[in-house]
Amino acid sequence: MYYIDPHIHMVSRTTDDYETLSKMGCVAVSEPAFWAGYDRGSVDGFRDYFEQLTAFEPKRAAAYGIQHYTWLCINAKEAENVALSREVIAMIPGFLDRPGVLGIGEIGLNKNTRNEVIVFLEHVELAVQTDEQILIHTPHLEDKYQGTRMILDMLCDDRRLSRERVLVDHVEEHTVRHVLDAGFWAGMTLYPVSKCTPARAVNMVEMYGPERLLVNSAGDWGPSKPTAVPDFILELRRRGHPESLIRRIVYENPLGFFGQSRGFVFESPLLEEQQAAR
Amino acid sequence: MHPAPAIEQEFLPLRAKLLEIAAALDRIDRAGWSKGQDPRAERIRAAIELLGDSRGDRAEQIQLVFSRPYEEDWQGEFRITRSE
């Protein structure tokens, strides 16, 4: 089963992980810009990071047969610094035409503060002005419900947005219905403790169906499992779900969502799909 | 291929998870956990009560027990204009 991980932070993983992912059927990864675990000190730090995401990381992935795509932003944790955020946002357009750049992300909220909201709205404005897709981080743990509702309020207030081009990520049982009912894509992140498990993600598939649902590992520098999507595939199989449903969620849905980005150029691993594309 | 019924697949993992919860609660009790002293303790009690609910949305309801409330008028409180 070929799959795509729509949200994984490979800059924080070794090439051992690329090798493992490739062996397990991963053919592409989508990597949003994230918090490195510390607050960067200047816009130059972000410039170097964007260079890493757009130039170096795709080469590292390609060595293992994996196609790499990326999103750009200043993340919600560092958005409390509005002045720095505005410098970063001003720099982003210079990277948007690089190969593999899919849009603005992962923007969002962290502790749901006023400054975070300001910076979120300025990222959305940038996405509208440049006609880019948006990938959104919803807060962790006790802040998730409140932050997701606030994010949806802001998105739904903006009639310029095409909701089918926006992914609201890290949904869980108390937020998924709100995201789907509003017409956005919903991403389920599989983390050992602080987010969803494969079993709970499959429960949500069974309750809401596969439409506009994605699943990801969000593998990063903290406790996470880059091979979580294959765990999800296994859970679906254990429950007797058909391969067509599995393929829909882990391969076709990511292609459908990312295919809306002008930066998404994908070479299918399947011969018949390659021939059809020519 | 016929998968095992849900109860058969879930019984042993559920048993293990319930034992973990029970053991963790025992440990907290040994450490002197008292009602009313820690709001987290109250949330845990509320979540455990919800496990006995049979409406089919226990996971969602327990998530909300551990969530900060959403205020519909938050934009008014923040006083943000789009041009800011």
Boltz contact constraints between the chains, C-beta under 6 A:
constraints:
  - contact:
      token1: [A, 114]
      token2: [B, 78]
      max_distance: 6.0
  - contact:
      token1: [A, 117]
      token2: [B, 80]
      max_distance: 6.0
  - contact:
      token1: [A, 118]
      token2: [B, 84]
      max_distance: 6.0
  - contact:
      token1: [A, 142]
      token2: [B, 66]
      max_distance: 6.0
  - contact:
      token1: [A, 142]
      token2: [B, 67]
      max_distance: 6.0
  - contact:
      token1: [A, 142]
      token2: [B, 68]
      max_distance: 6.0
  - contact:
      token1: [A, 143]
      token2: [B, 68]
      max_distance: 6.0
  - contact:
      token1: [A, 145]
      token2: [B, 67]
      max_distance: 6.0
  - contact:
      token1: [A, 146]
      token2: [B, 68]
      max_distance: 6.0
  - contact:
      token1: [A, 146]
      token2: [B, 70]
      max_distance: 6.0
  - contact:
      token1: [A, 149]
      token2: [B, 70]
      max_distance: 6.0
  - contact:
      token1: [A, 150]
      token2: [B, 74]
      max_distance: 6.0
  - contact:
      token1: [A, 172]
      token2: [B, 63]
      max_distance: 6.0
  - contact:
      token1: [A, 173]
      token2: [B, 59]
      max_distance: 6.0
  - contact:
      token1: [A, 173]
      token2: [B, 60]
      max_distance: 6.0
  - contact:
      token1: [A, 173]
      token2: [B, 63]
      max_distance: 6.0
  - contact:
      token1: [A, 174]
      token2: [B, 60]
      max_distance: 6.0
  - contact:
      token1: [A, 174]
      token2: [B, 63]
      max_distance: 6.0
  - contact:
      token1: [A, 174]
      token2: [B, 64]
      max_distance: 6.0
  - contact:
      token1: [A, 239]
      token2: [B, 3]
      max_distance: 6.0
  - contact:
      token1: [A, 240]
      token2: [B, 3]
      max_distance: 6.0
